[in-house]
Amino acid sequence: MKRKFKNGLIATFCHAVLAALIVAPTAGLGQDESIEDSVEILQAKVDRLTSMVQLERGRSIYLRACAPCHGIRGDGKGPAAQGFDPAPRNFRQGTYKFRTTVSGALPLDKDLERTVREGIPGTEMPRWKNVLSVQDIKAVVQYIKAFSPMFADPDSLPLPEDILEMPDDRPFESSPTSIAVGRQIFIDQDCVKCHGDGGKADGNQADELVDDWDVPIRPANLTYTYFKNGKRDLDIYGVFTSGLNGTPMPAFDELTEEERWQLVDYVQSLEQKRTLMYWLFRENPNQVRHPEPEKAEASESDG
């Protein structure tokens, strides 16, 4: 009831301002100024006001739900983040893994909203769809974007050709043939160097990988029953198409769509069902020790 009342007040306030803006200036309009132009100007003012209201709503949600891990400055250094691996996302860098844009590009709003809504399996990032409303998620995403100047720079925003057209469904069913072809693609693309021949994240380069900030990072264990971006065929296909910004995982955009689907089929075939004993006593291969703060600061000063 309290939230509905507050939202009602905001809507009423915006409508009142719009009405006032429309009525007040029209008395002084010159003959050379068209009504259409004045309405566009007034609409722009209302849009800015609406944006400010949304940002304040997002700020309130962020401070309560996100800041404990991501920090009040959005730098991933919140008080609850100590010992998290992977560490919470640093929003100030503007680098995001899960997108529907080409490799190296910023994500779309819908990409960030999906991550907030669905969470990231295998990490401390929970799904918020059962806690926050659709409008709450949209508002907090706008506030998160404000941490990085890249989202305010028109030259940094994705161009229409940077937006990937992801399919709604796969074009053919998985089969022994597509899995076999996918395995050969897996080998030809040197996936075994990081993920290992059996996909267990034990390739000969697995222990040497670092992200864009020289922090050690492990390749995904492809035998797991979950992936951070989701375990559906479409989710895996999306990663092969866009890559994971900030990590050594590239986009396989030189492969045809059919080849990417065949690679999906092979990766899905690697999943191993886990027993209760495994989940109770497993060693988490994603637990890579980050540099100690003192050592990290020392290395930065040395550089």
Secondary structure, DSSP 8 states (H G I E B T S, - for coil): -HHHHHHHHHHHHHHHHHHHHHHHHHTT--TTS-HHHHHHHHHHHHHHHHHHHHHHHHHHHHHHHTHHHH-TTSSS--TT-TT-SS----GGG---SS-SB-TTS---HHHHHHHHHH--TTSS----TTTS-HHHHHHHHHHHHTTSGGGG-GGGS--GGGB----SS-SS---HHHHHHHHHHHHHTTTHHHH-TTSSS--TTGGG-B-TTS-B-----TTSS--TT-SSHHHHHHHHHH--TTSS----TTS-HHHHHHHHHHHHHT-----HHHHHH---TT------HHHHHHHHHH-
